Amino acid sequence: MRINVSRVFVSASLLLAAFATGARPVEPALDQVTAQRIDAAAAAVLQQTGVPSASIAVVRDGRLVYAQAYGSAELEPKVLRARPAMRYAIGSISKQFTASALLLLQQDGKLSLDDKVAKYFPQLTRADEITIRQLLSHTSGYQDYWPQDYTFADMRQPTRPAAILDRWARQPLDYEPGTRWQYSNTGYVLAGLIVEKVSGEPLYRFLERRIFEPLGIESVRDFDDEPLAHGTVPGYESYALGPPRSSGYSGLGWLFGAGGLAMSAEDLARWNISLIDRSVLSADSYRELETEVLLGNGAGTDYALGLDVTMDRQRRKLEHGGEVAGFTALNVVYPDDRAAIVVLTNLMASHAPDQLAAKIADIVFEHVERERPLLGAGPGRFPGEPRPARCAEGIQAFPDVATRRHDRPLVPRRLS
């Protein structure tokens, strides 16, 4: 695959080009060598995975320092080069916005995350036992209406969020509330409807008014309602070793609070900066948004409210992937390091966002690791950091372990 690169970077001429294509200029803060290494990593991942295009944004020191697009945003009827201003569906990355909407309503004194679902939708299964917090943390027990890694036949027809609840949230629970973690898009459809009932306005309009407009996020669209909005790249899918082909779209109403947003990588990075700066929610709300939810027996879930929460090479990491028909995405924030990485692609069920985000993280954080002398540590650890004593025997018995990086399995990201 030939990779066409569109760059927003350094020179005045390129900044003028950004205005010509509708992109906003990015403050030049990456040196050319670092930028070229990111470009090369992106080219390699696109070639290896067959993804038509990718759009990335990098935040460092709390600033958007690099935004770039690669490949062909459209393959047919004509080849169209990807540009940073283009909009991609972000799938379940949308969940953190739905969770934030409920936290804002809690700040306003209009609800509590510990309210029972029955206060708003008493007709649903065991609604008097399940809290809003459990909906947002995937610990409610409600069946997931979209566990597949593909768009099932019924999703090609339009629906209503209330119809999703009637079909899936009136079924017996998959488990007792609070006893397990199991991903459930159904819970986020219900969460979005609670936002609408309490706020008195459509979910998307609430997000516009309270989050997108204050942050200057201009590219965002309701992908559930406008999948063909001007400026949104077409989505693709591929089967086995076949080439990408047009994926089509899910019917209106299926994504809603679970995965209904589309935007540019640059604008998603602006949201990430607000997480780093804590500029939209209160301090207490950010704490709830980012704190791992525990099960009733005290076991961890590695999940907060619409966010995976983990440690990556001793760095606190907040992330979420997304997948809807034709698109796969990954958003990663390192809040304590004031850094973030966005990777958006227009191919469904692809590993490319995970692979590229990992490569960009290696490049962005390499300067930190270079500052400390190497004392036998392998990749993925801070050079000079002593190995835990409990690992010493294993390293002696299996010396290759010390030089091999172990990332999380690269699994296709559904609407997750």
C-alpha positions in Angstrom: 0.0 0.0 0.0 1.3 3.4 -0.9 1.0 5.8 2.0 0.1 9.4 1.4 1.0 11.7 4.3 -0.8 14.9 5.1 1.1 16.9 7.8 0.3 19.8 10.1 3.8 20.7 11.1 6.2 23.5 11.7 6.4 25.7 8.6 4.2 28.7 7.9 3.3 27.3 4.5 1.9 24.1 6.1 0.0 26.1 8.6 -1.7 28.1 5.8 -2.5 24.7 4.1 -4.2 23.6 7.3 -6.5 26.6 7.0 -7.2 25.8 3.4 -8.3 22.3 4.3 -10.4 23.3 7.3 -7.9 22.1 9.9 -6.9 24.4 12.7 -3.1 24.9 13.1 -1.2 22.9 15.7 1.5 24.5 17.7 4.8 23.1 16.4 6.5 21.4 19.3 7.8 18.1 18.0 11.3 18.1 16.5 11.5 16.9 12.9 13.2 13.6 13.8 10.5 12.7 16.2 7.8 13.6 13.7 9.5 11.5 11.0 9.7 8.5 13.3 5.9 8.8 14.0 5.3 9.1 10.3 7.4 6.0 9.6 5.5 4.0 12.3 2.2 5.0 10.9 3.2 4.0 7.4 4.4 0.6 8.6 1.2 -0.1 10.5 -1.0 0.9 7.6 1.0 -1.3 5.3 0.9 -4.3 7.7 -2.8 -4.0 8.5 -4.3 -2.8 5.2 -6.2 0.0 6.9 -7.2 2.6 4.3 -6.4 5.6 6.5 -5.5 6.7 10.0 -5.7 10.1 11.7 -3.6 10.8 14.8 -3.1 13.5 17.4 -0.4 13.7 20.0 -0.6 15.7 23.2 2.6 16.4 25.1 3.1 18.8 28.1 -0.6 19.4 28.0 -0.5 20.8 24.5 -1.6 19.5 21.1 1.8 19.2 19.4 1.2 17.0 16.4 -1.8 16.1 14.2 -1.5 14.1 11.0 -3.4 11.9 8.6 -2.1 9.0 6.5 -3.4 6.9 3.6 -6.6 7.2 1.6 -9.7 8.4 3.4 -11.9 7.2 0.4 -11.1 4.3 -1.9 -14.0 4.5 -4.2 -15.3 5.9 -6.5 -12.1 8.0 -6.2 -9.1 7.9 -4.0 -9.1 10.8 -1.6 -6.1 11.6 0.6 -6.8 11.6 4.3 -6.4 15.0 6.1 -6.3 15.9 9.8 -9.5 17.9 9.6 -11.5 14.9 8.5 -14.0 13.3 10.9 -14.0 9.6 12.0 -16.6 7.7 14.1 -15.1 7.1 17.5 -17.4 4.3 18.7 -17.3 3.6 22.4 -14.9 6.3 23.2 -18.2 8.2 23.3 -19.0 6.5 26.5 -16.7 8.8 28.6 -18.8 11.7 27.3 -22.1 10.0 28.3 -20.6 9.4 31.8 -19.4 13.0 32.0 -22.9 14.2 31.2 -24.3 12.3 34.1 -21.5 13.6 36.4 -22.4 17.2 35.3 -26.0 16.6 36.2 -24.8 15.2 39.6 -22.8 18.4 40.1 -26.0 20.4 39.3 -27.8 18.5 42.0 -30.3 16.9 39.6 -29.3 13.3 40.2 -26.9 11.0 42.0 -24.9 8.2 40.4 -26.1 6.1 43.3 -29.7 6.7 42.3 -31.5 3.4 41.4 -32.5 3.0 37.8 -36.1 2.6 39.0 -36.3 6.3 39.7 -36.2 6.9 36.0 -37.2 3.7 34.3 -39.1 1.5 36.8 -40.3 -0.9 34.1 -36.8 -2.5 33.5 -35.6 -5.7 35.0 -34.7 -5.3 38.7 -34.4 -1.5 38.2 -34.8 -1.0 42.0 -31.5 -2.8 42.6 -29.3 -1.3 39.9 -27.6 2.1 40.2 -26.5 4.6 37.5 -22.9 4.0 38.6 -23.3 0.3 37.8 -24.6 1.2 34.3 -21.5 3.3 33.7 -19.0 0.7 35.1 -20.5 -2.3 33.3 -21.4 -4.0 36.6 -25.2 -3.8 36.3 -26.0 -7.3 34.9 -28.0 -6.0 31.9 -27.4 -8.0 28.7 -25.3 -6.4 26.0 -27.2 -5.8 22.9 -24.0 -5.7 20.8 -21.5 -8.3 21.9 -20.5 -9.2 18.3 -17.5 -7.9 16.4 -19.7 -7.2 13.4 -22.9 -5.4 12.6 -25.7 -7.9 12.9 -28.6 -8.0 10.5 -31.2 -6.1 12.6 -28.8 -3.2 13.1 -29.2 -2.3 9.4 -32.7 -1.1 10.1 -33.5 2.0 12.2 -34.5 1.6 15.8 -35.1 3.8 18.9 -33.1 3.6 22.2 -36.3 2.8 24.1 -36.8 -0.2 21.8 -33.3 -1.5 22.7 -34.2 -1.4 26.3 -37.5 -3.1 25.7 -35.7 -6.0 24.0 -32.6 -6.3 26.2 -33.1 -4.6 29.5 -36.3 -6.5 30.3 -34.5 -9.8 30.1 -33.3 -11.7 33.2 -29.9 -10.2 34.4 -26.7 -12.0 33.3 -25.5 -11.9 36.9 -26.3 -10.3 40.2 -25.6 -6.5 40.2 -22.1 -5.6 41.4 -20.8 -9.1 41.4 -19.2 -9.2 37.9 -17.7 -6.9 35.2 -19.2 -7.6 31.8 -19.3 -5.0 29.0 -22.8 -3.8 28.2 -23.7 -1.3 25.6 -27.3 -1.6 26.8 -26.3 0.1 30.1 -25.0 3.1 28.2 -28.1 3.4 26.0 -30.0 3.5 29.3 -27.5 6.1 30.7 -28.1 8.3 27.7 -31.9 8.2 28.2 -31.4 9.2 31.8 -29.5 12.2 30.7 -32.3 13.2 28.4 -35.0 12.6 31.1 -33.2 14.6 33.8 -31.9 17.5 31.6 -35.0 17.9 29.5 -33.0 18.0 26.2 -31.5 15.6 23.7 -28.3 13.9 24.8 -26.3 15.3 21.9 -27.5 18.8 22.5 -26.6 18.5 26.2 -23.1 17.4 25.2 -22.8 20.3 22.8 -23.9 22.9 25.3 -21.9 21.6 28.3 -18.8 20.1 26.8 -18.1 20.6 23.1 -18.9 24.3 22.8 -16.9 25.3 25.9 -13.9 23.3 24.6 -14.1 24.6 21.0 -14.7 21.1 19.7 -16.2 22.0 16.3 -15.9 18.9 14.2 -18.1 16.7 16.4 -21.3 15.2 14.9 -24.0 12.8 16.1 -22.9 9.8 14.0 -26.0 7.9 15.2 -28.1 10.5 13.4 -25.7 11.8 10.7 -23.3 9.0 9.5 -23.0 10.7 6.1 -22.3 14.2 7.5 -20.0 16.2 5.2 -16.4 15.8 6.3 -16.9 12.3 7.7 -14.7 9.7 6.0 -16.4 6.5 4.7 -16.0 3.4 6.7 -14.7 0.0 5.4 -14.6 -3.6 6.4 -12.6 -6.6 5.1 -13.1 -10.4 5.3 -10.3 -12.9 5.7 -7.5 -11.7 3.4 -9.8 -9.7 1.1 -9.4 -6.0 0.4 -11.3 -3.3 2.2 -14.8 -2.7 1.0 -17.5 -0.3 1.9 -19.1 -1.3 5.2 -22.4 0.6 5.1 -23.8 1.9 8.4 -25.9 0.8 11.2 -29.5 2.0 11.2 -30.3 5.2 13.0 -30.8 4.9 16.8 -28.5 1.9 17.5 -25.5 3.9 18.8 -26.9 6.7 21.0 -25.1 7.0 24.4 -23.1 3.9 23.8 -21.1 5.0 20.7 -22.8 7.8 18.8 -20.1 10.4 18.2 -17.8 11.3 15.3 -15.0 13.9 15.3 -11.5 14.7 14.2 -8.5 13.3 16.0 -7.5 16.9 16.8 -10.8 17.6 18.6 -10.7 14.4 20.5 -7.2 15.5 21.7 -8.7 18.8 22.9 -11.0 16.7 25.1 -8.0 14.9 26.4 -6.3 18.1 27.3 -9.4 19.1 29.3 -9.0 15.8 31.2 -5.4 16.6 31.9 -6.2 20.2 32.9 -9.5 19.3 34.7 -11.3 22.1 33.0 -14.9 20.8 32.5 -15.9 18.8 35.5 -15.3 19.4 39.2 -12.4 17.8 41.0 -14.8 15.3 42.7 -16.4 14.4 39.4 -13.0 13.8 37.7 -12.1 11.6 40.7 -15.2 9.5 40.1 -14.7 9.4 36.3 -11.2 8.0 36.7 -11.3 5.8 39.8 -11.5 2.0 39.3 -14.8 0.6 40.3 -14.6 -2.4 42.7 -17.0 -5.4 42.7 -18.9 -6.2 45.9 -16.2 -8.7 47.0 -13.5 -6.0 46.7 -12.0 -7.3 43.4 -10.9 -4.7 40.9 -12.3 -4.3 37.4 -9.6 -2.1 35.7 -12.6 0.1 34.7 -13.9 3.4 36.0 -16.8 5.2 34.3 -16.4 4.9 30.6 -12.6 4.5 30.9 -10.2 1.7 31.3 -7.8 2.5 34.1 -4.4 0.8 34.1 -0.7 1.3 34.8 1.6 1.2 31.7 5.4 1.2 32.5 4.7 2.9 35.8 2.5 5.5 34.2 -1.2 5.9 35.0 -3.2 5.4 31.8 -6.8 6.1 31.0 -7.9 4.6 27.7 -10.8 3.4 25.7 -11.3 1.9 22.3 -14.2 2.2 19.9 -15.6 0.3 17.0 -18.7 0.8 14.9 -19.5 -0.2 11.4 -16.5 0.8 9.3 -14.3 2.3 12.0 -11.9 1.4 14.8 -10.3 3.9 17.2 -8.2 4.2 20.4 -7.9 7.1 22.8 -5.1 7.0 25.4 -4.5 9.6 28.1 -1.5 9.7 30.5 -2.9 12.4 32.9 0.1 12.5 35.3 2.5 12.9 32.4 0.2 15.4 30.6 0.3 13.4 27.5 -2.3 11.7 25.2 -2.5 9.8 21.9 -5.4 9.5 19.6 -5.6 7.0 16.7 -8.7 6.9 14.4 -9.0 4.5 11.5 -11.7 3.7 8.9 -11.6 -0.1 9.0 -13.7 -2.2 11.3 -12.2 -4.8 13.5 -8.6 -3.7 13.0 -5.6 -4.0 15.3 -4.1 -0.9 13.8 -5.1 1.7 16.5 -3.6 -0.5 19.3 -0.4 -1.1 17.3 0.1 2.5 16.2 -0.7 4.0 19.7 1.8 1.7 21.3 4.5 2.7 18.8 3.7 6.4 19.3 3.9 6.0 23.1 7.4 4.4 22.7 8.5 7.4 20.6 6.9 10.1 22.8 8.2 8.7 26.1 11.6 7.6 24.9 13.2 10.9 25.9 12.3 10.1 29.5 13.9 6.7 29.4 17.0 8.1 27.8 17.6 10.3 30.8 18.3 7.3 33.1 21.2 5.0 32.5 20.5 1.5 31.2 21.3 -1.2 33.8 20.2 -4.4 32.1 16.5 -3.4 31.8 14.7 -4.5 28.8 12.1 -2.5 26.7 8.9 -1.6 28.5 10.6 -0.8 31.9 12.4 2.3 33.1 16.1 1.9 32.5 17.9 1.7 35.9 14.8 0.7 37.8 15.6 -2.4 40.0 13.7 -5.5 39.2 11.3 -6.7 41.9 12.9 -9.4 44.1 10.0 -11.8 43.3 11.0 -11.7 39.6 14.7 -12.4 40.0 14.6 -16.2 39.9 12.3 -16.1 36.9 14.7 -13.8 35.0 17.6 -16.0 35.7 15.7 -19.1 34.5 14.3 -17.4 31.5 16.7 -14.6 30.5 14.7 -13.7 27.3 11.8 -12.5 29.6 14.0 -9.5 30.5 14.3 -8.4 26.9 10.7 -9.0 25.7 7.9 -6.5 25.9 4.6 -7.9 27.0 1.6 -5.8 25.9 -2.0 -6.6 26.4 -3.4 -8.9 23.7 -4.4 -7.1 20.6 -8.1 -8.0 20.4 -10.5 -6.4 18.0 -12.3 -3.5 19.7 -16.1 -3.8 19.2 -18.1 -0.9 20.4 -15.7 -1.0 23.4 
